[in-house]
Amino acid sequence: MTEIQKLAQQAKEVLQRAVAEALDKKRRLGQYAVIYQNGKLVRLEPEQIAEQLRKH
């Protein structure tokens, strides 16, 4: 793996962690979240956010 590939992988992991933390915060606050899934915008209720986080 080249240095650029390593940096890209690190950036991807950091972004995934940040998104997971933001979604978890919305879940804990009882707020909905909107995500892009299968080519569509999808509104997730707090209970659905927990399910989504378990998948990833």
C-alpha positions as CSV (number, residue, x, y, z in Angstrom):
1,M,0.0,0.0,0.0
2,T,1.4,3.4,-1.0
3,E,1.7,6.3,1.4
4,I,-1.2,8.1,-0.4
5,Q,-3.4,5.0,-0.1
6,K,-2.6,4.8,3.7
7,L,-3.5,8.4,4.1
8,A,-6.7,7.9,2.1
9,Q,-7.7,4.9,4.3
10,Q,-7.0,6.9,7.5
11,A,-9.1,9.8,6.2
12,K,-12.0,7.4,5.4
13,E,-11.8,5.8,8.8
14,V,-11.8,9.2,10.6
15,L,-14.8,10.4,8.5
16,Q,-16.7,7.1,9.2
17,R,-16.1,7.5,13.0
18,A,-17.2,11.2,12.9
19,V,-20.4,10.3,11.1
20,A,-21.1,7.5,13.5
21,E,-20.6,9.8,16.5
22,A,-22.9,12.5,15.0
23,L,-25.6,9.9,14.3
24,D,-25.3,8.5,17.8
25,K,-25.6,12.0,19.3
26,K,-28.8,12.6,17.3
27,R,-30.1,9.2,18.5
28,R,-29.4,10.1,22.2
29,L,-31.1,13.5,21.7
30,G,-34.2,11.9,20.2
31,Q,-33.7,13.6,16.9
32,Y,-34.1,12.2,13.4
33,A,-31.4,12.0,10.8
34,V,-31.5,12.1,7.0
35,I,-29.1,9.9,5.1
36,Y,-28.5,9.0,1.5
37,Q,-29.2,5.3,0.9
38,N,-29.7,3.4,-2.3
39,G,-30.0,6.5,-4.4
40,K,-32.6,8.1,-2.1
41,L,-32.8,10.4,0.9
42,V,-34.1,8.5,3.9
43,R,-35.3,9.9,7.2
44,L,-34.3,7.8,10.1
45,E,-36.1,8.0,13.4
46,P,-33.9,7.6,16.6
47,E,-34.7,3.9,16.9
48,Q,-33.7,3.4,13.3
49,I,-30.4,5.2,13.8
50,A,-29.4,2.6,16.3
51,E,-30.2,-0.2,13.8
52,Q,-28.2,1.6,11.1
53,L,-25.2,2.0,13.5
54,R,-25.2,-1.7,14.3
55,K,-25.1,-2.6,10.6
56,H,-21.8,-0.7,10.2
